[in-house]
């Protein structure tokens, strides 16, 4: 299946966080952006974004999407059993200490998915963009929808009214993993909100405005906190030169 046949708004998204061996992140990024972008997309998936974690010099974060779980199985089988991974996979794996921190996600609503086009991807050698990406991950009791509903129906409108609109809001995909060779985190109930800013100072201003917003401060955020199983985690991310996000 060619990339042109895949959905422009993937229905299944993987948020992948890799812990790398010390000092080897740039090596993996150069290899990834050179060898694993167009080749994965040719197999039927979409490489959505690649990032350096600003809080951990040995962490690489990326997202890829699929039209559905059946296509995910076919695409991953084609890629990981194909010639590109056979040639370059050992070098990639040699940079990694752990690659199993993977959340399997879907759009929180029909309006909250990721809409990107490969036509916007920079060529190899493009400079690292200045933009700053924030991914906030909330964790809730498995099977309980109240927390994600509060984010969808009440927090997202405040975020849109006070600053840059999030470019995606995602929640746990509960379907079984269709590609057992690559583990995903199970027993999870998370909601992930992703937003792009010109720089980190713009993010901090937006965060301050949300925390000062009366409705968010007095009702929405306390309501979400009551549903949480742990404090939300914020990923501070710098896109690589070829990231679409």
C-alpha positions in Angstrom: 0.0 0.0 0.0 1.4 3.4 -1.0 1.4 6.4 1.3 -1.1 8.1 -1.1 -3.6 5.4 -0.1 -3.4 6.1 3.6 -5.7 8.4 5.5 -4.7 12.0 5.8 -5.8 11.8 9.5 -4.4 8.6 10.9 -6.9 6.7 13.1 -4.1 4.9 15.0 -1.0 6.7 16.3 2.0 5.4 18.1 3.8 7.7 20.6 7.3 6.1 20.8 9.9 7.2 23.5 13.3 5.6 23.1 16.0 5.7 25.8 19.3 5.7 23.9 22.8 4.7 24.9 24.7 7.8 26.1 25.7 10.3 23.4 24.2 8.4 20.5 21.0 10.4 19.9 22.3 12.4 16.9 23.6 9.2 15.3 20.1 7.7 15.5 18.4 10.9 14.2 20.7 11.1 11.2 20.1 7.5 10.4 16.4 7.7 11.0 15.8 10.8 8.9 18.0 9.4 6.1 16.8 5.8 5.9 13.5 5.4 7.8 11.1 8.1 6.7 10.2 7.6 3.1 10.8 3.8 3.4 8.3 3.4 6.3 5.8 5.5 4.4 6.2 3.4 1.3 5.2 0.4 3.4 1.8 2.1 4.3 2.3 4.1 7.5 3.0 7.8 8.1 6.0 9.2 10.0 4.4 12.2 11.8 7.1 13.7 13.9 10.6 13.1 15.3 11.9 15.0 18.3 14.8 15.5 20.7 13.5 15.4 24.3 14.8 18.6 25.9 14.8 17.1 29.4 16.9 14.0 28.5 19.8 14.2 26.0 19.5 10.4 25.5 15.8 10.3 24.7 14.4 10.2 21.2 10.6 10.7 20.8 8.6 10.1 17.6 5.1 9.5 16.3 3.8 7.4 13.4 0.3 6.8 12.2 -1.9 4.2 10.4 -5.4 4.2 8.9 -6.4 1.3 11.1 -5.1 -1.6 13.1 -5.2 -4.1 10.2 -3.1 -1.8 8.0 -0.7 -1.3 11.0 -0.1 -5.0 11.0 0.5 -5.2 7.3 2.7 -2.1 7.1 4.9 -3.0 10.1 5.3 -6.5 8.8 6.4 -5.2 5.4 8.9 -2.8 6.8 10.5 -4.8 9.6 10.7 -7.9 7.4 12.0 -5.8 4.4 15.4 -5.0 3.1 15.8 -1.5 4.6 15.4 -2.7 8.2 17.6 -5.7 7.4 20.3 -3.4 6.3 20.0 -0.5 8.7 18.1 -1.9 11.7 21.1 -3.4 13.5 22.8 0.1 13.5 19.6 1.7 14.8 19.2 -1.0 17.5 22.8 -0.5 18.6 21.9 3.1 19.7 19.0 2.0 21.9 18.9 1.0 25.5 15.1 0.7 25.6 12.5 1.0 22.8 9.4 -0.4 24.5 7.9 2.8 25.9 5.1 3.0 23.4 1.6 4.3 23.7 -1.0 3.1 21.2 -3.4 6.0 20.7 -6.4 7.2 18.6 -7.9 10.7 18.2 -9.9 11.9 21.2 -12.7 12.9 18.8 -13.3 13.2 15.1 -11.9 16.7 15.1 -8.8 16.0 17.2 -6.6 13.9 14.9 -3.3 14.7 13.3 -3.6 16.2 9.8 -0.2 16.4 8.1 1.1 16.0 4.5 4.5 14.6 3.5 4.7 17.4 1.0 5.6 19.6 3.9 8.6 17.6 5.0 12.0 19.2 4.6 14.8 17.4 2.7 17.8 15.8 4.3 20.2 18.4 5.7 17.5 20.9 6.5 18.3 23.0 9.6 16.5 22.2 12.8 13.4 24.3 13.1 13.0 26.8 15.8 9.6 25.7 17.0 8.8 24.0 20.3 6.4 21.2 20.8 4.7 20.3 24.0 3.0 16.9 24.7 1.1 16.6 27.9 0.2 13.1 29.0 -2.6 12.6 31.6 -3.2 9.1 33.1 -6.6 8.0 34.3 -8.1 4.8 35.8 -8.5 2.2 33.0 -12.0 2.0 31.7 -13.1 5.3 33.2 -13.8 8.1 30.6 -14.5 11.1 32.9 -11.0 12.5 32.7 -10.6 12.4 29.0 -14.2 13.8 28.6 -13.2 16.8 30.8 -10.1 17.4 28.6 -12.1 17.1 25.3 -15.2 19.1 26.3 -13.8 21.7 28.7 -10.0 22.0 28.7 -9.5 22.0 24.9 -11.9 25.0 24.4 -9.9 27.0 27.0 -6.6 26.0 25.4 -7.9 27.2 22.0 -9.2 30.5 23.4 -6.0 31.4 25.3 -3.2 30.5 22.8 -2.2 28.3 19.9 -4.8 25.6 19.4 -3.5 22.0 20.1 -2.7 20.2 16.8 -3.9 16.9 18.2 -5.7 15.4 21.2 -5.3 11.6 21.5 -6.4 8.9 23.8 -5.6 5.2 24.4 -6.4 2.8 21.6 -7.8 -0.3 23.4 -7.6 -2.7 20.5 -5.1 -5.5 20.9 -1.6 -4.9 19.6 -1.6 -6.3 16.0 2.2 -6.5 15.8 3.5 -8.4 18.8 7.1 -8.1 17.7 6.9 -4.4 18.9 5.5 -4.2 22.4 3.2 -1.4 23.5 2.2 -0.3 27.0 -1.0 -2.2 28.1 -3.5 -1.5 30.9 -3.3 2.3 30.1 -5.9 5.0 30.0 -4.2 8.2 28.9 -5.0 11.4 27.1 -2.3 13.2 25.2 -2.5 16.8 24.0 0.1 18.1 21.6 0.7 21.8 20.8 3.3 23.6 18.7 4.7 27.0 19.7 7.3 29.4 18.0 9.5 28.9 21.1 9.4 27.8 24.7 8.6 31.3 26.0 5.4 31.2 24.0 4.5 27.9 25.6 5.2 29.3 29.1 3.0 32.4 28.4 0.2 30.1 27.2 0.5 27.9 30.3 0.3 30.9 32.6 -2.8 32.2 30.8 -4.5 28.8 31.2 -3.6 28.5 34.9 -5.0 32.0 35.5 -8.2 31.4 33.5 -11.0 31.4 36.2 -12.9 28.4 34.7 -9.7 26.3 34.2 -8.3 27.3 37.6 -11.4 26.8 39.7 -13.3 24.0 37.9 -11.7 22.2 35.0 -8.2 21.5 36.2 -9.3 20.5 39.7 -11.9 18.2 38.1 -9.2 16.6 35.9 -6.9 16.2 38.9 -9.6 14.3 40.8 -9.7 11.7 38.0 -5.9 11.3 37.6 -3.9 8.3 38.8 -0.7 10.4 38.8 0.5 13.9 38.0 0.5 14.7 34.2 3.8 14.3 32.4 4.9 17.1 30.1 7.3 16.2 27.2 9.3 19.3 26.1 10.3 18.5 22.5 12.4 20.0 19.8 11.6 18.7 16.2 14.3 17.3 14.0 14.9 18.9 10.6 12.6 16.5 8.8 9.7 16.4 11.4 6.3 17.2 10.0 5.1 18.4 13.4 
